[in-house]
Amino acid sequence: MNSSQQKKQKIFSWAVNLGAVILLYAVLLFLIGNGTLKRYEQGILMTICINIILAVSLNLTTGFLGQLALGHAGFMSVGAYTAALFSKSIPMADGPLKFLAALLLGGLMAAVFGILIGVPALRLKGDYLAIITLGLGEIIRVVIENLKFTGGAQGLRSIPKLAKLPMVFWITVCIVAVLFALIRSRHGRAIIAIREDEIAAEASGIHTTYYKIMAFTFAAFLAGIAGGIYAHYLGILGASTFDFNRSIEIVVIVVLGGMGSFTGSILAAVVLTLLPEALQRFSDYRMLLYSIALIGMMIFKPSGLLGTYEFSLTRLLRRIASPFTGRYSSGEGKREKLRQTEEAKG
């Protein structure tokens, strides 16, 4: 396949995905307009979008970079409080522009904390990195609880509720698209190379320290944006929300979906957000259900729901059309069989 054919396939793939997103958005607006999606259902969808952003951003660090970080909730809290304080203090008319400015500022502040934490922390690996990021995340929470301008232990109140589902939907779509584009670029290939073998990556000329800090900082930036959306959706913040359990919930989503699969993280975020709502009688046992799900997943499918496999709408359409065109059976069919064989061996 020459470069022009690859370019045409890439354009076709982006066009198909964009069309599917626009169709989903049109269905969403229709359901909101006719009253099918009431405030409760819209709140669930808002939570799903927030969890998707948190999961795909952590997957960049944990799944693609291969660095286990347990302080993601700390970056979320930094972004949430920064965005909330900006919205409360700036004399600016409430609207999309103010909301986007608050999210950007919250993300940038979280990125600053990501650099400050990442530079010393990423010198460590494995369990040591997990422990230090967990500790630093808890330090952020305790500091926020003891600052007067953040509301202290009583929390921050009267935050403008600027988060609207249609806008949050497009923010989520843009973030996922940017991450897909990043991981398929030369920078993404460098990040994956570090995960596979850091010593070999460095020997081949990849600046491992730069890419580790870049991925960690960008993940923190996205977590800050998710925190800003969360703050402007609830209208009230408490530091206790961003504790160790919140970080573990995000890790659970990533592991359950597959470390190294953005579509797996999206699927797991949807499932684990809807599960407590579907089992409201047993909501007190949510963490127990998470634990059982993780144990079962580790026993029967250690790689997660999708592993490192990415669901492709374009590939699905080609498989459906293959009986009529006969094109899929050549190259793509062999690659699909090879992938299935490798998963079976794993």
C-alpha positions as CSV (number, residue, x, y, z in Angstrom):
1,M,0.0,0.0,0.0
2,N,1.6,3.3,-1.1
3,S,1.5,6.6,0.8
4,S,-1.4,8.0,-1.2
5,Q,-3.6,5.0,-0.4
6,Q,-2.7,5.2,3.3
7,K,-3.6,8.9,3.3
8,K,-6.9,8.2,1.6
9,Q,-7.7,5.5,4.2
10,K,-6.8,7.8,7.0
11,I,-9.0,10.6,5.7
12,F,-11.8,8.0,5.2
13,S,-11.4,6.7,8.8
14,W,-11.5,10.2,10.3
15,A,-14.6,11.1,8.2
16,V,-16.4,7.9,9.3
17,N,-15.6,8.6,13.0
18,L,-16.6,12.2,12.7
19,G,-19.9,11.2,11.1
20,A,-20.6,8.8,13.9
21,V,-19.9,11.4,16.5
22,I,-22.1,14.0,14.8
23,L,-24.9,11.4,14.6
24,L,-24.5,10.5,18.3
25,Y,-24.6,14.3,19.1
26,A,-27.8,14.7,17.0
27,V,-29.4,11.8,18.9
28,L,-28.3,13.4,22.2
29,L,-29.8,16.7,21.3
30,F,-33.0,15.0,20.2
31,L,-33.4,13.1,23.4
32,I,-32.7,16.2,25.5
33,G,-35.2,18.3,23.4
34,N,-38.1,15.9,23.7
35,G,-37.6,15.4,27.4
36,T,-36.4,11.7,27.3
37,L,-33.2,12.6,29.0
38,K,-34.1,14.4,32.2
39,R,-31.8,16.1,34.7
40,Y,-31.0,12.7,36.3
41,E,-30.0,11.0,33.1
42,Q,-28.1,14.0,31.9
43,G,-26.2,14.0,35.2
44,I,-25.2,10.3,34.5
45,L,-24.0,11.2,31.0
46,M,-22.0,14.1,32.5
47,T,-20.3,11.8,34.9
48,I,-19.5,9.4,32.1
49,C,-17.8,12.1,30.2
50,I,-15.8,13.2,33.2
51,N,-14.7,9.6,33.9
52,I,-13.8,9.1,30.2
53,I,-11.5,12.1,30.3
54,L,-9.9,10.9,33.5
55,A,-9.5,7.3,32.3
56,V,-8.0,8.1,28.9
57,S,-5.6,10.6,30.4
58,L,-4.4,8.1,33.0
59,N,-4.1,5.5,30.3
60,L,-1.6,7.7,28.6
61,T,0.7,7.4,31.6
62,T,-0.1,4.0,32.9
63,G,-1.1,2.1,29.7
64,F,1.1,3.6,27.0
65,L,4.0,5.0,29.0
66,G,4.0,2.1,31.4
67,Q,4.4,4.1,34.6
68,L,1.9,3.3,37.4
69,A,0.7,6.5,38.9
70,L,-1.8,6.6,41.8
71,G,-2.2,10.4,42.3
72,H,-4.5,11.3,39.4
73,A,-7.2,12.5,41.8
74,G,-4.7,15.1,43.1
75,F,-4.4,16.7,39.6
76,M,-8.2,16.6,39.3
77,S,-8.6,18.5,42.5
78,V,-6.0,21.2,41.5
79,G,-7.9,21.7,38.2
80,A,-11.3,21.7,40.0
81,Y,-10.4,24.3,42.6
82,T,-8.4,26.5,40.2
83,A,-11.3,26.6,37.7
84,A,-13.9,27.2,40.4
85,L,-11.9,30.0,42.0
86,F,-11.5,31.6,38.6
87,S,-15.2,31.5,37.8
88,K,-16.1,32.9,41.2
89,S,-13.6,35.8,41.3
90,I,-13.5,37.0,37.7
91,P,-16.2,39.6,36.8
92,M,-17.2,38.0,33.6
93,A,-20.6,37.1,32.2
94,D,-21.5,33.4,32.8
95,G,-21.3,31.5,29.5
96,P,-19.3,29.2,27.3
97,L,-16.3,31.5,27.1
98,K,-15.9,31.8,30.8
99,F,-16.3,28.1,31.2
100,L,-13.7,27.3,28.6
101,A,-11.3,29.9,30.1
102,A,-11.8,28.3,33.6
103,L,-11.1,24.8,32.2
104,L,-8.0,26.0,30.4
105,L,-6.6,27.7,33.5
106,G,-7.5,24.6,35.7
107,G,-5.7,22.3,33.2
108,L,-2.6,24.6,33.1
109,M,-2.4,24.7,36.9
110,A,-2.7,20.9,37.0
111,A,0.1,20.7,34.4
112,V,2.4,22.8,36.5
113,F,1.8,20.5,39.4
114,G,2.4,17.6,37.0
115,I,5.8,19.0,36.1
116,L,6.7,19.7,39.7
117,I,5.7,16.2,40.8
118,G,6.8,14.4,37.6
119,V,10.5,15.6,37.5
120,P,11.5,13.9,40.8
121,A,8.9,11.1,40.8
122,L,9.6,9.7,37.3
123,R,13.1,8.9,38.4
124,L,11.5,6.0,40.1
125,K,9.7,3.0,38.6
126,G,7.1,0.4,39.4
127,D,5.8,0.2,43.0
128,Y,8.1,3.1,44.1
129,L,6.5,5.5,41.6
130,A,3.0,4.3,42.7
131,I,3.8,5.0,46.3
132,I,5.3,8.4,45.8
133,T,2.4,9.6,43.5
134,L,-0.1,8.3,46.0
135,G,1.6,10.2,48.8
136,L,1.8,13.4,46.8
137,G,-1.8,13.1,45.8
138,E,-2.8,12.9,49.5
139,I,-0.5,15.8,50.3
140,I,-2.4,18.0,47.7
141,R,-5.7,17.0,49.3
142,V,-4.6,17.8,52.9
143,V,-3.2,21.2,51.8
144,I,-6.4,22.1,50.1
145,E,-8.4,21.2,53.2
146,N,-6.3,23.6,55.3
147,L,-6.3,26.6,53.0
148,K,-8.8,29.4,53.7
149,F,-9.3,30.6,50.2
150,T,-10.3,27.0,49.1
151,G,-13.0,26.9,51.8
152,G,-11.0,24.6,54.1
153,A,-12.8,21.4,55.3
154,Q,-16.2,23.0,54.6
155,G,-15.5,23.1,50.9
156,L,-16.0,25.6,48.2
157,R,-19.6,26.7,47.5
158,S,-21.6,28.9,45.1
159,I,-19.6,27.8,42.0
160,P,-21.4,28.8,38.8
161,K,-22.9,25.8,37.2
162,L,-21.6,26.4,33.7
163,A,-21.1,22.8,32.6
164,K,-23.7,21.9,30.0
165,L,-23.9,18.4,28.5
166,P,-23.6,19.3,24.8
167,M,-20.4,21.3,25.4
168,V,-18.9,18.7,27.7
169,F,-19.7,16.1,25.0
170,W,-17.6,17.9,22.4
171,I,-14.8,18.6,24.9
172,T,-14.6,14.9,25.6
173,V,-14.6,14.1,21.9
174,C,-11.8,16.6,21.2
175,I,-9.7,15.2,24.1
176,V,-10.1,11.6,22.9
177,A,-9.3,12.6,19.3
178,V,-6.2,14.5,20.4
179,L,-4.9,11.5,22.4
180,F,-5.5,9.2,19.4
181,A,-3.6,11.6,17.2
182,L,-0.8,11.8,19.7
183,I,-0.3,8.1,20.2
184,R,-0.3,7.5,16.5
185,S,2.4,10.2,15.9
186,R,6.1,9.8,16.2
187,H,5.8,11.1,19.8
188,G,3.3,8.4,20.6
189,R,5.6,5.7,19.1
190,A,8.4,7.0,21.3
191,I,6.2,6.8,24.4
192,I,5.2,3.2,23.5
193,A,8.9,2.3,22.9
194,I,9.7,3.5,26.5
195,R,7.0,1.2,27.8
196,E,8.3,-1.8,25.9
197,D,12.0,-1.3,26.8
198,E,13.3,2.0,28.3
199,I,16.9,1.0,28.0
200,A,16.6,0.1,24.3
201,A,14.5,3.2,23.6
202,E,17.2,5.4,25.1
203,A,19.9,3.5,23.2
204,S,18.1,4.2,19.9
205,G,18.1,7.9,20.5
206,I,14.8,8.6,22.2
207,H,14.9,11.2,24.9
208,T,13.2,9.1,27.6
209,T,13.2,11.7,30.3
210,Y,11.5,14.3,28.1
211,Y,8.8,12.0,26.9
212,K,8.1,10.6,30.3
213,I,7.6,14.1,31.7
214,M,5.6,15.2,28.7
215,A,3.2,12.3,28.9
216,F,2.8,12.7,32.7
217,T,2.3,16.5,32.4
218,F,-0.2,16.2,29.6
219,A,-2.2,13.6,31.5
220,A,-2.2,15.9,34.5
221,F,-3.5,18.8,32.2
222,L,-6.4,16.6,31.1
223,A,-7.2,15.6,34.6
224,G,-7.3,19.2,35.6
225,I,-9.8,19.8,32.8
226,A,-12.0,16.9,34.1
227,G,-11.8,18.5,37.5
228,G,-12.9,21.9,36.1
229,I,-15.9,20.2,34.5
230,Y,-16.7,18.4,37.7
231,A,-16.6,21.7,39.7
232,H,-18.9,23.6,37.3
233,Y,-21.3,20.7,37.1
234,L,-21.9,20.2,40.9
235,G,-21.4,23.8,42.0
236,I,-19.8,22.7,45.2
237,L,-16.4,21.1,46.0
238,G,-15.0,19.2,49.0
239,A,-11.4,18.1,49.2
240,S,-12.4,14.7,50.6
241,T,-13.9,13.9,47.2
242,F,-10.4,13.7,45.7
243,D,-8.9,11.1,48.1
244,F,-7.1,7.8,47.6
245,N,-10.3,6.0,46.7
246,R,-11.0,8.4,43.8
247,S,-7.5,7.7,42.3
248,I,-8.1,3.9,42.7
249,E,-11.5,4.2,40.9
250,I,-9.7,5.8,37.9
251,V,-7.1,3.1,37.9
252,V,-9.8,0.4,38.0
253,I,-11.4,1.9,34.9
254,V,-8.1,1.8,33.1
255,V,-7.2,-1.7,34.1
256,L,-10.7,-3.1,33.4
257,G,-10.8,-1.5,29.9
258,G,-7.2,-2.5,29.0
259,M,-3.9,-0.8,29.7
260,G,-3.0,0.6,26.3
261,S,-6.5,0.9,24.8
262,F,-8.4,4.2,24.7
263,T,-11.5,2.6,23.4
264,G,-11.2,0.1,26.3
265,S,-11.0,2.9,28.8
266,I,-14.1,4.5,27.2
267,L,-16.1,1.3,27.4
268,A,-15.0,0.6,31.0
269,A,-15.9,4.2,32.0
270,V,-19.4,3.7,30.7
271,V,-19.8,0.3,32.3
272,L,-18.5,1.3,35.7
273,T,-20.5,4.5,35.8
274,L,-23.7,2.8,34.9
275,L,-23.2,-0.2,37.2
276,P,-23.9,1.6,40.5
277,E,-26.9,3.3,38.9
278,A,-28.3,0.0,37.7
279,L,-27.7,-1.5,41.1
280,Q,-28.8,1.3,43.4
281,R,-29.9,-1.1,46.1
282,F,-26.3,-2.4,46.3
283,S,-24.6,1.0,45.8
284,D,-22.8,0.6,49.2
285,Y,-21.0,-2.5,47.8
286,R,-19.7,-0.7,44.7
287,M,-16.1,-1.1,45.7
288,L,-16.7,-4.7,46.4
289,L,-18.2,-5.2,42.9
290,Y,-15.2,-3.4,41.5
291,S,-12.9,-5.8,43.3
292,I,-14.8,-8.8,42.2
293,A,-14.8,-7.5,38.6
294,L,-11.0,-6.9,38.7
295,I,-10.3,-10.3,40.2
296,G,-12.4,-12.0,37.6
297,M,-10.8,-10.0,34.9
298,M,-7.3,-10.8,36.1
299,I,-8.2,-14.5,36.1
300,F,-10.1,-14.8,32.8
301,K,-8.7,-11.9,30.8
302,P,-5.6,-10.4,32.3
303,S,-5.2,-7.8,29.5
304,G,-8.6,-6.2,30.3
305,L,-11.7,-5.9,28.1
306,L,-9.8,-4.9,25.0
307,G,-6.2,-5.3,26.1
308,T,-4.1,-3.1,23.8
309,Y,-6.7,-3.5,21.0
310,E,-8.5,-0.4,19.7
311,F,-12.0,-0.7,18.4
312,S,-12.2,0.7,14.8
313,L,-15.6,1.7,13.3
314,T,-14.0,1.8,9.9
315,R,-12.7,-1.8,10.3
316,L,-16.1,-2.9,11.4
317,L,-17.8,-1.4,8.4
318,R,-15.2,-3.1,6.1
319,R,-15.9,-6.4,7.7
320,I,-19.6,-6.0,7.2
321,A,-19.0,-5.0,3.6
322,S,-16.5,-7.8,3.0
323,P,-19.0,-10.4,1.7
324,F,-19.9,-7.9,-1.1
325,T,-16.5,-6.4,-1.9
326,G,-14.1,-9.3,-1.0
327,R,-11.4,-6.8,0.0
328,Y,-11.2,-7.6,3.7
329,S,-10.1,-11.2,3.3
330,S,-6.6,-10.4,2.0
331,G,-4.4,-8.2,4.2
332,E,-6.7,-7.1,7.0
333,G,-8.1,-10.6,7.5
334,K,-4.6,-12.0,8.1
335,R,-3.8,-9.2,10.5
336,E,-7.0,-9.8,12.4
337,K,-6.3,-13.6,12.6
338,L,-2.7,-12.8,13.8
339,R,-4.0,-10.5,16.5
340,Q,-6.5,-13.1,17.7
341,T,-3.8,-15.7,17.8
342,E,-1.6,-13.5,19.9
343,E,-4.4,-12.7,22.3
344,A,-5.1,-16.4,22.7
345,K,-1.5,-17.1,23.5
346,G,-1.5,-14.2,26.0
